[in-house]
Amino acid sequence: MEKKTFYITTPIYYPSDKLHIGHSYCTVATDAIARYKRLQGYDVMFLTGTDEHGQKIETKAKEAGMTPQEFVDHIVVGERGILDLWKLMNISNDRFIRTTDDYHCAAVQKIFKTMYEKGDIYKGTYKGKYCTPCESFWTESQLVDGKCPDCGREVKDAEEEAYFFRLSKYADRIQHLLEDTDFLQPRTRVNEMVNNFIKPGLEDLCVSRTSFSWGIPVDFDPGHVVYVWVDALFNYCTALGFDNDRYDDYDKYWPADYHIVGKEIVRFHSIIWPAMLMSMGMPLPKHVYGHGWLVIDGGKMSKSKGNVVDPYALSEMFGVDALRFFLLRTFPFGSDGNFSNELLISTINTDLANKLGNLVSRTTGMVEKYFGGQLPAGREDAPEDCELKKMACALRDRYQAEMDKLQLQNGLDEVFKVIDRANKYIDETAPWALGKDESKRDRLASVLYNLLETIRICTTLLQPVMPDSCDKIFAKLGADDKCRSWDSANVWGVLPAQAVISKGENLFPRIDTDEALAKLDAMQEAQKKAALPAVELEPYAQENVDFDTFCKSDFRAVKIKNCEAVKKSDKLLKFTLDDGSGTDRTIVSGIHQFYEPEQLIGKTAIAILNLPPRKMMGIPSCGMLISAVHKEHGEEKVNLMLIDDSVPAGAKLC
């Protein structure tokens, strides 16, 4: 009989830097779902990859002194890059796509032209707000406190010739899709999409750029490159062979069963993506699932905040399966989860060392101790066996009910309820006492077999999460392939009665919390230092200033009430400051190339106020704002000296 198909994807990751534990969370979860469906007997296609075009990549490559292709190659296929990380994390993807792959680029050009010829893409002029890190255009009304609603960063005014996709044409159909079907999951994401993006008026989408060149060219209009989200989203189809001859799996696997994405890109996948598919006349994916973030102290992990967690370091220290288990056991998949090293260590010690590891170690150890590693044929059942057997045999259905809803943590919880019951069963039956009485030999054999069968069933259902560790447990049990199948997971008595059992190594040794935390703190501190940019110090001034003259400088805290660019100047910003005197002060500073005016309004800075006024571009400047100047990657950088906003205006600082 032909297997049912199941197609699942991660987002394709943006290789502007090394990936952190948040990216691993998404990929490990998707991998566990793919492995779960394979365990059930499905023909699974699991896709992941990288989204390699866009202005941010072009800019970062230039800063690094590389071509864009060299830059993304370094992040994706370089040492300890993305491919190495997924190999380390035991990710079982069937295919990996890079949007710089030739077949994908050619297919996207055909797709763009098809939508253009249909009239769903038209030429115009874009004028609005643009967030470079997110590669996203926004209207003024969509901004939050004047900043990008997705990442909270500053946006810039942008105006250029561009092509637009008639997204507004599909607003009603998208709203119906979201509100009246289970397309977007979890359901809590639906109101956000409808209320924030569709009901205020779904605007047409800019789908080409002319201000940078790192992208797929619009082949019928030189100078335009395809906007990154058109390029990125269609990867889910081109990777199957749509509009290309590299693969021939589109008819077999499309539509996707699940796109697994982080909540920050739900809008693109639940509004823009289905609209484009509607335009192309293609079937829609069955589900988009927007999972939550791993956060630290309530804030999203961010390289700029210096709070990212390195999955390489954690895997090398605790083991890959322990890290995979922690990610899926601890956090509800649809919600944010607060990551901490303490929680990681506690989960490993409690669930893996004390519960599962202890159960496996005690049971296999007692079989070796009392029976030399092989149970005898004689058995003696007792009423206290019934509850454990009943729980173990009913486990698969309870587990499946949770896994089918992608509630991975609940599926694992069901498994550990049975593991807890098995540990309690050991205390109830006291096999160490039975082992002292030769007349209880058959009863002891029955108790230990019941424990081995329970371990077998639980291990079968843990395979999607901890594949390598489960293989080792099965080896301890002497379990062949028939003993670890989905069909055997709700059947009692599958493990051969006289299977050869070996205790072997302790799979999950208990972690010394204080020692591990100290090591992690030291590693993460070293990573933060390594991530700091190389700074080239300016030469020291040769001319000395006497101390008395320096002490006459009046350093004060000033509040930036307003900031605006000086006309006809690329460098100057005009600041209106509250210096505590009750009268606004104007200072002009040449830092426009390092800051946009809106970044600074409301901040508290340091200024010298008792300098003689001087005119700059005809504007009287009464004082000087203090900045730090250094060189980064050979380029001069300026950082304005900003201080805590709680310092009052006019406070004397020196």
Steps between C-alpha positions, in 0.01 A plus 500: 500500500632846405599713796322823582717806440583772750684820402638724775732803484692729728539863400812553293744676729663833422880450508601848610674340801544166676178339621412483870292273722174664388558382143594155630173491697295541182704249302512237776122527546443460126741207494312331786170539314656356183644205694164445671322476163768264367452286811130484412588377151464818294712583195646825636664788318673731748644823356721763654744749352629856483363830370813662358403818315421855608644835593612395847716218358647736241586756771648248744708339226645840407582569867677163519697564182334212315271454205142416604543145372822453698328638808201263489723205410701568814185499717326207330768249398801631693642338812240493782255655259134418450553164327745395770253605770215297354731199470601541863137533611410180310252674272351251254402739220448337163590812305688826556437800277709814460327787322823562310462157336477544123184293459318707764606833348379398154169375640437823693554704183233291326261534796547879516435531126189281522344724766601809299341368181187417696478864612564428869839673486525857370761776492483806725702707747552400859511769766480403864686344790749217465657272764830368368546215755153360425509588129150640557306801375249663736240772488507774762193353670664159535800633692511458878640808670644596165693174471473166321210305654687169457846568640465841669791649307516836325351531152616725219316702240528330162392608154577311181346356187357160579260229397200430722294189561120552521475365852188708565318301230513190721408659835152346526620153405788519748268616779268206430797263498616624838166533677307205360761224470776350713767621255683716757596338829496542790165675481624787716698634201188559288360810670839670486526449124143603423479800734850638442542446127178418316228709664703826493527449122734256332731703278674381186846359563827631361663201327810641334791727595741717304715641782716187532601216271535186716190314396337315211479736201161578347595361160267723300601826673875543569582687819220341702562205733221285640402604852634247748164369623385395153837333454489335844141380520497312171790285622241262644387419146820537298673252734249242376561580134237768429596691184836320481639162400733452798238296690176324414314480833253787477198292403587241763545724806329835434308650674711509817341353810678746730719807466663536845604865553586739781223738600690801358446375143144373535373806306704409192395136509133545585415807288757562226581136424143375445419811294790429265395137469145615421644723229691205355195273521688257724363298794552659841703331775280321751640675807736773615611458862651804673699392804620729778849628576758384746558811709753594767372705794186576301687634195556344157846362432697745292861521389492875561390443861777247555256246644504229234564141610740285299353154424848368423618575855191345661512189281867443570445542874175309557453287189282556195209282611487664842481842334235383250297354784524817708381721214191289432418388855517839669319757286142495364562507127259779412611735779816683601735313732744658745837333447754472778802281566354411839181371339698298246707328769198443725303337215786269408557398863133454585360331190795333334731414791256441788201362308579339163869434561436362847220274375714355220810463717320336796299261286782380273734485801261274691455267200879465485535460878225246557487314168833559329341721233230258377164443664381142555184367338307472827258783585265586786257788450334700778215753527744790549624444142171600341517878538848528349409274206179691438675840505778380270263348243279810494798737474528505120148635449545775759838589352362507147214732598751759620757457225237536229420846646877577503483522879837330523553582865168336589589188303821472700307562820282197425812286457645618829179426686561136411870526589401643839254215547770246416735647759220484754437137397859418594440635849169312527637162388843530670692271260809520725294323768368243251858430396585376849234228488561215254130409514414843356717452192208480255337804657825697473534404133146622435562834676818562304338402169215742568755776554691408183179505292403837646844637415467359146166670439613834643827486306311435176304822550808698603680419173391821318655710775811302606582265211859410597424446868200284413720282277730447800209411727366250245848345483494457881163324468609275216208643299492447122320717243166331566523608864536869417226551239187712524280193464666337800472807724154411633551124521620325815747214488692588183846486659618136480455332837865397513658807339863558593524809722811708572531793739797666329581866547281750683337695218402805705746568783390759752647847443674696776293818478748744655790371295302504175363850559846636570632344180208634294539849643869499408427372148228756437715783629775393262250490213384853577858626493573315177190655341617854572617687187867560448570856613790703370594777741567847369851634565535678833507878484850638535401841632442507877210689662568614855271363768363838607384572144331159475318555831338813360302285252136488609380142431123469538224249432271623220168359377459483121159662439533509122749405233491576130728483199663826390400585145775483239723302737562127501675506838326747729213448741334787686411417862247683716599425860362538850804595708306564821509878466140535380615629160558271204861466384607430141807294418603390151699175472654323199371150572224457241683221319488293821149586629161585362320784686212282622746265674607772741183687598425441867850381587726651768848603389810674637593848379758767577296817538755777565661509158473821297218488241597433142299488179472183296312529168371829637358343818639620838628198694529560875716220636614155395350152536753242620566203270748214489690449175664172396571296192308180429611277210706794374207744500458787742202461735348749741294410807315779674551482877151421625421454869212369710179695442445525875781759522326842508566766239768741618667258741868585526715203401854622545 
